[in-house]
Amino acid sequence: MGVTGIGGLFFRASDPDALNTWYRERLHVGAGCNADATGPVDQWSWSTLAGPTVFAPFKADTDYFPADKQYMINLRVEGLDALLASLRAAGIAVETRAEWDSPETGRFARIHDPEGNPIELWETPG
C-alpha cells in the first residue's frame, strides 16, 4: 500500500512553544487538538476530519505566497466568517480577495503566524 495521507508538518521556529500555543489558541490546530472532539487527544498529534488535501509544488518564482518563504500552510476550515471575525478581534491581519473564491473550489483567506509564515484558510464548497 502507498501513502494514505499527510502524517505531519514540521518546520523551524524561533520559539516553538509560543508558536504551538498560537496555532492551538487561534486556529485550534496542532498537538493536543481534535477537530471533532470525539477521539483521543494526546500531546503529540492533532486529529483532523476527512476531506481533500492538496499537495502541489509551485514554481520557484510564484507570487501565490511571499517570495521569502519556502512554503505556505493551507488549512481546511468550517465557518470561515466566524473564524475570520475571531482572528480580527485578536488583532490578526486578514486578507481576502474576491478573485480567490469560486463555487467550484470554495472560499479563501490569508493570515500570517507570529513568525511571518503564510497560512491560507480554505472553506471547501458545500
Buried (B, 14 or more C-beta within 10 A) or exposed (E): EEEEEEEEEEEEBEEEEEBBEBBBEBBBBBEEBBBEEEEEEEEEBBBBEEEEEEEEEEEEEEEEBEEEEEEBBBBBBEEBEEBBEEBEEEEBEBEEEEEBBEEEBBBBBBBBBBBEBBBBBBBEEE
